[in-house]
Amino acid sequence: DHGSVFRVNWGVSLPPPSKELYFAESPRDFHGGGSRLLVYADDSGAVPRDMRRPDVHVRRTAAFILASLDDVPAAYIPPLEQPFYFRLLERGTGQLLFLAYPSQHRMYLLESTG
């Protein structure tokens, strides 16, 4: 369960029922930093609490994290041009970005540590 990485690193957990669909991780740099993408199926179709509509900064942050990951199949790349909700957590130089697409029943977690 790759979700445990996010629970340990950020103290967050995903709402049930969530099923892991895909996980990708970039190679770690010299200081242990890197990026991760975790895609979940969210059968509830609900908007998780504390989420809001994105702005340009959020879309750029998501695109930056995704660009650092190699060979992610198109089916698992979040459609940033479509409507979604987000929540951004920041700690030091690290960021965790939740993207929720209730109409598609998907949630994406993008993490950048550095």
N, C-alpha and C positions, 0 to 999 in steps of 0.2 A: 504494500500500500504506500504509494508515493506521497499521499496526503499527510502521512506522519512527518515528513520533512518540513512541511509548512506548519504543522502543529508545534514541532520542536523549535523551529527557527523564529516563528512569528506569533505563536500562541493562538492560532486561529484553527477552526475546523469548519468543514463544509456541512451545509444542512442536509439531513437525510431526506429522501433517498437519493444518494449521489453514486453514480457508477463511473469508475475511471475508464476513459476511452483511449487516452494517449498520453505519453510522457516523453519529453525530450530534455536533454541537458547538454550545455556546451562544455568543452574541456575547461578545467579550472586554470586560472592564471597563476603566476608565481605566488600571489598573496592569498590564493584560495577563492578568489572571486569568479563569478560566471553567471550564466543565465539558465533558467528552467522554464518549461512550459508544461502545464498539466491541464488536460481537457477532461471535463466531467459531463455526463448526461445528467440532467436535472429534471426528473419527471414531474416535479411539482408545477413548473411553469410560472411560479411566483417570482416577484422581484424581491431578492433578499433585503433585509433591513439595512439601513444606513447606506444605500446605494443611490446614485443620482445620474443624470444624463452627462455624457462626456463633453469636454471642450477640446480645442485644438491641441493643447498641451498633453492631454491624456492620450489622444490618438498618436501623437509623435512619440511619447514614451513607450507605448505599446509597439509601435513600428520599430523603434530602436532596439528593444529587447528581442523582438522576433528576428531582426536582421543578424543578431549574434548567434542564432541557432542554425545549424546546417541540416539540410535535407528533411525539413518538416513537410509531410505530405499536405497538399493543398486542402484536403478535407478537414485538416485539424488547425488551419490558420484562421484566427478569428476574422470575420468580415467587418473590418473597421469602418467601412463605408455604410454599413447598415445600422439601424438603431440598436443601442444597447445601454446598459447601466453599468456604473463602475464604482469601485471603492479603491483608494490608493493609501497604502501604509508606507511610511518611510522611517528608516532607522539608520542613522549614520549615513553611509554611502549606499545603503541597500534600499530597494523598493520592491513592494509586492503589490501587484495590480490585479484586482478581481474584475473580470468582465462577464456580465450576465446577459444572456440573450434568451429571455423567457419564451418568446414565440418559437424559438428553435430548440428549446429545452436543453440548452448547453451553458456551461460555465467554464471560463478559462482563467487560469491563474498564471501570471507571468511574473517571474522573480528575477531581479538583477541584484547581485551582491558584488561588492568591490572593495 
